[in-house]
Amino acid sequence: MTELLAKLRELPFAEYVTHVVGPLYHTGPMTGVRLLAAGVPLRVLPKFGAEAVLTTVAAERIETLFMHVQVVA
């Protein structure tokens, strides 16, 4: 586990605050949890709201963003 966390801290985007929009149990957003475990600052919104995302990005100076979007037809 120590080795994994050290490797996560070496990722190029690990120096930025990461913002995740979506459920953390999905594989993609789960990366946010891994980064958090490695000590990377993380902001999470439980669901997508354009205004909320943009407000958070501006206020927190977010530089990395991961969004899990489900398209319903």
VMD Tcl script that builds the backbone (N, CA, C; Angstrom):
set m [mol new atoms 219]
animate dup $m
set s [atomselect $m all]
$s set {name element resname resid chain x y z} {
  {N N MET 1 A 0.818 -1.181 0.000}
  {CA C MET 1 A 0.000 0.000 0.000}
  {C C MET 1 A 0.870 1.257 0.000}
  {N N THR 2 A 1.927 1.231 0.763}
  {CA C THR 2 A 2.834 2.377 0.821}
  {C C THR 2 A 3.415 2.683 -0.548}
  {N N GLU 3 A 3.783 1.638 -1.272}
  {CA C GLU 3 A 4.346 1.815 -2.620}
  {C C GLU 3 A 3.296 2.403 -3.565}
  {N N LEU 4 A 2.061 1.925 -3.494}
  {CA C LEU 4 A 0.987 2.442 -4.343}
  {C C LEU 4 A 0.759 3.919 -4.074}
  {N N LEU 5 A 0.674 4.315 -2.816}
  {CA C LEU 5 A 0.446 5.715 -2.483}
  {C C LEU 5 A 1.601 6.594 -2.947}
  {N N ALA 6 A 2.818 6.088 -2.845}
  {CA C ALA 6 A 3.981 6.838 -3.326}
  {C C ALA 6 A 3.898 7.038 -4.835}
  {N N LYS 7 A 3.485 6.005 -5.564}
  {CA C LYS 7 A 3.345 6.096 -7.029}
  {C C LYS 7 A 2.251 7.096 -7.397}
  {N N LEU 8 A 1.154 7.095 -6.650}
  {CA C LEU 8 A 0.074 8.044 -6.919}
  {C C LEU 8 A 0.550 9.483 -6.740}
  {N N ARG 9 A 1.374 9.728 -5.736}
  {CA C ARG 9 A 1.906 11.080 -5.503}
  {C C ARG 9 A 2.825 11.538 -6.620}
  {N N GLU 10 A 3.358 10.600 -7.404}
  {CA C GLU 10 A 4.261 10.936 -8.504}
  {C C GLU 10 A 3.521 11.278 -9.798}
  {N N LEU 11 A 2.210 11.037 -9.856}
  {CA C LEU 11 A 1.444 11.347 -11.065}
  {C C LEU 11 A 1.509 12.841 -11.347}
  {N N PRO 12 A 1.574 13.229 -12.637}
  {CA C PRO 12 A 1.710 14.650 -12.974}
  {C C PRO 12 A 0.596 15.533 -12.408}
  {N N PHE 13 A -0.630 15.024 -12.335}
  {CA C PHE 13 A -1.731 15.850 -11.862}
  {C C PHE 13 A -1.922 15.773 -10.352}
  {N N ALA 14 A -1.072 15.043 -9.649}
  {CA C ALA 14 A -1.210 14.902 -8.197}
  {C C ALA 14 A -0.853 16.186 -7.447}
  {N N GLU 15 A -0.249 17.133 -8.129}
  {CA C GLU 15 A 0.114 18.383 -7.465}
  {C C GLU 15 A -1.040 19.388 -7.472}
  {N N TYR 16 A -2.132 19.064 -8.146}
  {CA C TYR 16 A -3.267 19.972 -8.255}
  {C C TYR 16 A -4.433 19.502 -7.406}
  {N N VAL 17 A -5.323 20.429 -7.094}
  {CA C VAL 17 A -6.580 20.059 -6.457}
  {C C VAL 17 A -7.426 19.361 -7.512}
  {N N THR 18 A -7.945 18.195 -7.199}
  {CA C THR 18 A -8.758 17.432 -8.134}
  {C C THR 18 A -10.225 17.577 -7.760}
  {N N HIS 19 A -11.054 17.697 -8.767}
  {CA C HIS 19 A -12.493 17.843 -8.557}
  {C C HIS 19 A -13.192 16.672 -9.223}
  {N N VAL 20 A -14.022 15.972 -8.476}
  {CA C VAL 20 A -14.747 14.814 -9.004}
  {C C VAL 20 A -16.238 15.100 -8.943}
  {N N VAL 21 A -16.907 14.900 -10.068}
  {CA C VAL 21 A -18.361 15.020 -10.116}
  {C C VAL 21 A -18.895 13.646 -10.465}
  {N N GLY 22 A -19.575 13.037 -9.547}
  {CA C GLY 22 A -20.132 11.714 -9.805}
  {C C GLY 22 A -19.916 10.797 -8.626}
  {N N PRO 23 A -20.527 9.642 -8.683}
  {CA C PRO 23 A -20.428 8.690 -7.571}
  {C C PRO 23 A -19.031 8.080 -7.470}
  {N N LEU 24 A -18.500 8.042 -6.277}
  {CA C LEU 24 A -17.127 7.576 -6.086}
  {C C LEU 24 A -16.975 6.066 -6.189}
  {N N TYR 25 A -18.075 5.335 -6.328}
  {CA C TYR 25 A -17.964 3.885 -6.451}
  {C C TYR 25 A -17.723 3.442 -7.889}
  {N N HIS 26 A -17.802 4.342 -8.864}
  {CA C HIS 26 A -17.482 4.001 -10.248}
  {C C HIS 26 A -15.964 3.998 -10.417}
  {N N THR 27 A -15.496 3.239 -11.373}
  {CA C THR 27 A -14.054 3.076 -11.553}
  {C C THR 27 A -13.323 4.383 -11.811}
  {N N GLY 28 A -13.854 5.224 -12.675}
  {CA C GLY 28 A -13.185 6.490 -12.986}
  {C C GLY 28 A -13.095 7.411 -11.788}
  {N N PRO 29 A -14.242 7.787 -11.186}
  {CA C PRO 29 A -14.186 8.659 -10.018}
  {C C PRO 29 A -13.424 8.042 -8.842}
  {N N MET 30 A -13.329 6.726 -8.822}
  {CA C MET 30 A -12.594 6.050 -7.741}
  {C C MET 30 A -11.137 6.507 -7.709}
  {N N THR 31 A -10.626 6.968 -8.853}
  {CA C THR 31 A -9.270 7.525 -8.888}
  {C C THR 31 A -9.167 8.696 -7.923}
  {N N GLY 32 A -10.243 9.466 -7.780}
  {CA C GLY 32 A -10.247 10.570 -6.829}
  {C C GLY 32 A -10.024 10.083 -5.409}
  {N N VAL 33 A -10.622 8.954 -5.058}
  {CA C VAL 33 A -10.438 8.383 -3.726}
  {C C VAL 33 A -8.994 7.932 -3.552}
  {N N ARG 34 A -8.434 7.339 -4.583}
  {CA C ARG 34 A -7.026 6.917 -4.508}
  {C C ARG 34 A -6.116 8.124 -4.303}
  {N N LEU 35 A -6.378 9.193 -5.044}
  {CA C LEU 35 A -5.563 10.402 -4.893}
  {C C LEU 35 A -5.724 10.990 -3.495}
  {N N LEU 36 A -6.942 10.980 -2.980}
  {CA C LEU 36 A -7.175 11.481 -1.630}
  {C C LEU 36 A -6.361 10.687 -0.615}
  {N N ALA 37 A -6.334 9.376 -0.787}
  {CA C ALA 37 A -5.542 8.518 0.106}
  {C C ALA 37 A -4.058 8.852 0.019}
  {N N ALA 38 A -3.635 9.360 -1.138}
  {CA C ALA 38 A -2.234 9.724 -1.333}
  {C C ALA 38 A -1.940 11.146 -0.848}
  {N N GLY 39 A -2.979 11.829 -0.327}
  {CA C GLY 39 A -2.759 13.165 0.211}
  {C C GLY 39 A -3.048 14.297 -0.756}
  {N N VAL 40 A -3.621 13.998 -1.910}
  {CA C VAL 40 A -3.952 15.029 -2.898}
  {C C VAL 40 A -5.285 15.665 -2.511}
  {N N PRO 41 A -5.363 16.998 -2.497}
  {CA C PRO 41 A -6.633 17.652 -2.162}
  {C C PRO 41 A -7.720 17.251 -3.163}
  {N N LEU 42 A -8.925 16.995 -2.660}
  {CA C LEU 42 A -10.023 16.517 -3.498}
  {C C LEU 42 A -11.304 17.245 -3.136}
  {N N ARG 43 A -12.028 17.678 -4.144}
  {CA C ARG 43 A -13.349 18.268 -3.958}
  {C C ARG 43 A -14.334 17.348 -4.669}
  {N N VAL 44 A -15.477 17.085 -4.055}
  {CA C VAL 44 A -16.453 16.150 -4.617}
  {C C VAL 44 A -17.837 16.795 -4.645}
  {N N LEU 45 A -18.495 16.693 -5.791}
  {CA C LEU 45 A -19.905 17.054 -5.897}
  {C C LEU 45 A -20.682 15.774 -6.155}
  {N N PRO 46 A -21.779 15.538 -5.450}
  {CA C PRO 46 A -22.513 14.282 -5.590}
  {C C PRO 46 A -23.218 14.121 -6.928}
  {N N LYS 47 A -23.539 15.231 -7.582}
  {CA C LYS 47 A -24.184 15.139 -8.886}
  {C C LYS 47 A -23.820 16.376 -9.702}
  {N N PHE 48 A -24.051 16.273 -11.008}
  {CA C PHE 48 A -23.696 17.363 -11.901}
  {C C PHE 48 A -24.709 18.486 -11.817}
  {N N GLY 49 A -24.191 19.665 -11.706}
  {CA C GLY 49 A -24.957 20.906 -11.808}
  {C C GLY 49 A -23.985 21.906 -12.397}
  {N N ALA 50 A -24.241 22.376 -13.603}
  {CA C ALA 50 A -23.277 23.223 -14.316}
  {C C ALA 50 A -22.816 24.408 -13.469}
  {N N GLU 51 A -23.757 25.098 -12.857}
  {CA C GLU 51 A -23.397 26.270 -12.055}
  {C C GLU 51 A -22.548 25.878 -10.844}
  {N N ALA 52 A -22.909 24.790 -10.178}
  {CA C ALA 52 A -22.151 24.333 -9.010}
  {C C ALA 52 A -20.733 23.929 -9.405}
  {N N VAL 53 A -20.595 23.247 -10.538}
  {CA C VAL 53 A -19.262 22.833 -11.001}
  {C C VAL 53 A -18.412 24.060 -11.310}
  {N N LEU 54 A -18.958 24.990 -12.070}
  {CA C LEU 54 A -18.189 26.184 -12.436}
  {C C LEU 54 A -17.833 27.026 -11.214}
  {N N THR 55 A -18.752 27.141 -10.271}
  {CA C THR 55 A -18.482 27.888 -9.042}
  {C C THR 55 A -17.345 27.242 -8.257}
  {N N THR 56 A -17.392 25.918 -8.134}
  {CA C THR 56 A -16.353 25.196 -7.397}
  {C C THR 56 A -15.009 25.327 -8.097}
  {N N VAL 57 A -15.005 25.186 -9.417}
  {CA C VAL 57 A -13.761 25.293 -10.184}
  {C C VAL 57 A -13.130 26.671 -9.981}
  {N N ALA 58 A -13.948 27.707 -10.041}
  {CA C ALA 58 A -13.426 29.068 -9.867}
  {C C ALA 58 A -12.971 29.322 -8.432}
  {N N ALA 59 A -13.800 28.951 -7.465}
  {CA C ALA 59 A -13.500 29.240 -6.059}
  {C C ALA 59 A -12.301 28.453 -5.536}
  {N N GLU 60 A -12.201 27.200 -5.949}
  {CA C GLU 60 A -11.142 26.322 -5.449}
  {C C GLU 60 A -9.914 26.279 -6.361}
  {N N ARG 61 A -9.985 27.004 -7.464}
  {CA C ARG 61 A -8.900 27.032 -8.458}
  {C C ARG 61 A -8.546 25.608 -8.901}
  {N N ILE 62 A -9.577 24.864 -9.267}
  {CA C ILE 62 A -9.435 23.472 -9.690}
  {C C ILE 62 A -8.653 23.412 -10.993}
  {N N GLU 63 A -7.696 22.494 -11.068}
  {CA C GLU 63 A -6.905 22.332 -12.279}
  {C C GLU 63 A -7.075 20.952 -12.905}
  {N N THR 64 A -7.670 20.014 -12.184}
  {CA C THR 64 A -7.926 18.677 -12.697}
  {C C THR 64 A -9.377 18.354 -12.389}
  {N N LEU 65 A -10.111 17.886 -13.399}
  {CA C LEU 65 A -11.532 17.622 -13.227}
  {C C LEU 65 A -11.894 16.285 -13.832}
  {N N PHE 66 A -12.621 15.484 -13.084}
  {CA C PHE 66 A -13.120 14.203 -13.593}
  {C C PHE 66 A -14.621 14.201 -13.408}
  {N N MET 67 A -15.338 13.971 -14.516}
  {CA C MET 67 A -16.794 13.936 -14.445}
  {C C MET 67 A -17.316 12.643 -15.025}
  {N N HIS 68 A -18.177 12.002 -14.279}
  {CA C HIS 68 A -18.848 10.804 -14.748}
  {C C HIS 68 A -20.240 11.235 -15.174}
  {N N VAL 69 A -20.475 11.215 -16.475}
  {CA C VAL 69 A -21.752 11.693 -16.999}
  {C C VAL 69 A -22.482 10.509 -17.640}
  {N N GLN 70 A -23.710 10.316 -17.251}
  {CA C GLN 70 A -24.522 9.263 -17.837}
  {C C GLN 70 A -25.567 9.912 -18.735}
  {N N VAL 71 A -25.557 9.517 -19.998}
  {CA C VAL 71 A -26.516 10.041 -20.953}
  {C C VAL 71 A -27.717 9.104 -20.980}
  {N N VAL 72 A -28.885 9.666 -20.747}
  {CA C VAL 72 A -30.110 8.886 -20.763}
  {C C VAL 72 A -30.899 9.279 -22.006}
  {N N ALA 73 A -31.184 8.295 -22.829}
  {CA C ALA 73 A -31.902 8.591 -24.080}
  {C C ALA 73 A -33.389 8.383 -23.911}
}
mol reanalyze $m
mol bondsrecalc $m
mol representation Tube
mol addrep $m
